[in-house]
Amino acid sequence: MDEVEVIDLLLHRYGSIDYILEMGYEGGVEQILKAYEKETEQKQWDLYLMRYQHMTKNDFVPFSEFMQKPAQKASASTKTKEEILEDAEMILASFRKAG
C-alpha cells in the first residue's frame, strides 16, 4: 500500500487522522494495520454477499468459513521491523506536512 492509499484508507475510515499523528510510530502503525484489516473484512463481506445470492442449499458456506479460505497466496513482506517503522515515519511525516 502506498502513501496515498494509506491516507485515503484512514480518512475514509475515520474522517480525521489528527489523533494518529499524535501517536508514537508503533501506535500509528498499529492503527493503520487495524484500519487495513477492517477494510479487508468489509471487502470480504461485500464479496460474500454477492456470492450468497447464488448459493443453494447444497453449496452454502457460512461467512466464518468463507473468511478462512485464502483468496490467493499472499507474499510475505521481506521488510524488517525497522524498515516498516521507517516507512511509517515517512507516512506520518507526510501527514504532518499536509495538515
HELIX and SHEET records of a PDB file:
HELIX    1   1 GLU A    3  TYR A   14  1                                  12    
HELIX    2   2 ASP A   18  LEU A   21  1                                   4    
HELIX    3   3 TYR A   25  TYR A   52  1                                  28    
HELIX    4   4 PHE A   63  GLN A   68  1                                   6    
HELIX    5   5 LYS A   81  ALA A   98  1                                  18    
END                                                                             
